[in-house]
Amino acid sequence: MFEEFDALSFDCYGTLIDWEAGIAAVLGPWGRAARPELTDEDLLLAYADEEARIEKEHPTTLYPQVLAEAFRATGAKLGIPVSDADAEKLGSSVPEWPAFPDSVEALRKLKTRFKLIILSNIDNKSFEGSNARLGVEFDRIITAEEVGSYKPNQRNFGALNAYVDSEGLKVLHVAQSLFHDHVPGKAAGLKGVWINRRHNAPGWGATPDPGAEVSPDWTFNSMAEFADAAVPQTVASN
């Protein structure tokens, strides 16, 4: 199915790392201390557009500060105070965010067949903690800090295309977010795999509405399903 590709580029947060669980671990207790009726989903929905707005307005701000400012903006939206300690807790939490249970095994399997690339809205230091959780060595890591902008900005996909072109690679982009990855990825000429992590949940969660129609080339509900399709057992065992 994927024989034309020799490299995979990944969004990290939402695809490999469970960023909704990581964000909700901070926002949940904070929000319900003031308003017990608030669910994690309520808080993620309130948060999603604030993070995307700050990333667009302040493209060179490092991700920990984006998290902190998005938390403050979410608090203002909901009418709940956010202390400096609260904001710092979210801003410094990325290394604590868990990997999805299937990410490590899937990446190791995919590594037997493809070069692996990260294209992520993250800073270099924060990614170090996540990288340690993922258990593979990536061939290239492209961060928002390096590019100077955040997805869905086309600069980020231009950086990916420039790298794979320089290496003579044919890349397939693998991501959960339609907003951050699949809409702009299509515009950049990339074929894509949608890892639909929220297939059993309504709404968009911590990811904004994509705001445009997009049809990923392939869809899987998990990284495990994708890895099994991309590296059949007969190939993996050779």
Secondary structure as the mmCIF struct_conf table of DSSP 4:
data_model
#
loop_
_struct_conf.conf_type_id
_struct_conf.id
_struct_conf.beg_label_comp_id
_struct_conf.beg_label_asym_id
_struct_conf.beg_label_seq_id
_struct_conf.end_label_comp_id
_struct_conf.end_label_asym_id
_struct_conf.end_label_seq_id
TURN_TY1_P TURN_TY1_P1 GLU A 3 GLU A 4
BEND BEND1 ASP A 6 ASP A 6
STRN STRN1 ALA A 7 PHE A 10
STRN STRN2 TYR A 13 TYR A 13
TURN_TY1_P TURN_TY1_P2 GLY A 14 LEU A 16
STRN STRN3 ILE A 17 ILE A 17
HELX_RH_AL_P HELX_RH_AL_P1 TRP A 19 ALA A 34
TURN_TY1_P TURN_TY1_P3 PRO A 36 GLU A 37
HELX_RH_AL_P HELX_RH_AL_P2 ASP A 40 GLU A 57
TURN_TY1_P TURN_TY1_P4 PRO A 59 THR A 60
BEND BEND2 THR A 61 THR A 61
HELX_RH_AL_P HELX_RH_AL_P3 TYR A 63 LEU A 78
TURN_TY1_P TURN_TY1_P5 GLY A 79 GLY A 79
HELX_RH_AL_P HELX_RH_AL_P4 ASP A 84 GLY A 91
TURN_TY1_P TURN_TY1_P6 SER A 92 SER A 92
HELX_RH_3T_P HELX_RH_3T_P1 VAL A 94 GLU A 96
BEND BEND3 TRP A 97 TRP A 97
HELX_LH_PP_P HELX_LH_PP_P1 PRO A 98 PRO A 98
STRN STRN4 ALA A 99 ALA A 99
HELX_LH_PP_P HELX_LH_PP_P2 PHE A 100 PHE A 100
TURN_TY1_P TURN_TY1_P7 PRO A 101 ASP A 102
HELX_RH_AL_P HELX_RH_AL_P5 SER A 103 LYS A 111
TURN_TY1_P TURN_TY1_P8 THR A 112 ARG A 113
BEND BEND4 PHE A 114 PHE A 114
STRN STRN5 LYS A 115 SER A 120
BEND BEND5 ASN A 121 ILE A 122
HELX_RH_AL_P HELX_RH_AL_P6 ASN A 124 LEU A 134
BEND BEND6 VAL A 136 VAL A 136
BEND BEND7 ASP A 139 ASP A 139
STRN STRN6 ARG A 140 THR A 143
HELX_RH_AL_P HELX_RH_AL_P7 ALA A 144 VAL A 147
TURN_TY1_P TURN_TY1_P9 GLY A 148 GLY A 148
BEND BEND8 SER A 149 SER A 149
TURN_TY1_P TURN_TY1_P10 LYS A 151 PRO A 152
BEND BEND9 ASN A 153 ASN A 153
HELX_RH_AL_P HELX_RH_AL_P8 GLN A 154 GLU A 167
TURN_TY1_P TURN_TY1_P11 GLY A 168 GLY A 168
STRN STRN7 VAL A 171 ALA A 175
BEND BEND10 GLN A 176 GLN A 176
HELX_RH_PI_P HELX_RH_PI_P1 LEU A 178 HIS A 182
HELX_RH_AL_P HELX_RH_AL_P9 VAL A 183 ALA A 187
TURN_TY1_P TURN_TY1_P12 ALA A 188 GLY A 189
STRN STRN8 LYS A 191 ILE A 195
TURN_TY1_P TURN_TY1_P13 ARG A 197 ASN A 200
BEND BEND11 ALA A 201 ALA A 201
BEND BEND12 GLY A 203 GLY A 203
TURN_TY1_P TURN_TY1_P14 GLY A 205 ALA A 206
BEND BEND13 THR A 207 THR A 207
BEND BEND14 ALA A 212 ALA A 212
BEND BEND15 ASP A 217 ASP A 217
STRN STRN9 TRP A 218 PHE A 220
BEND BEND16 ASN A 221 SER A 222
HELX_RH_AL_P HELX_RH_AL_P10 MET A 223 ALA A 230
BEND BEND17 VAL A 231 VAL A 231
HELX_RH_AL_P HELX_RH_AL_P11 GLN A 233 ALA A 236
TURN_TY1_P TURN_TY1_P15 SER A 237 SER A 237
#
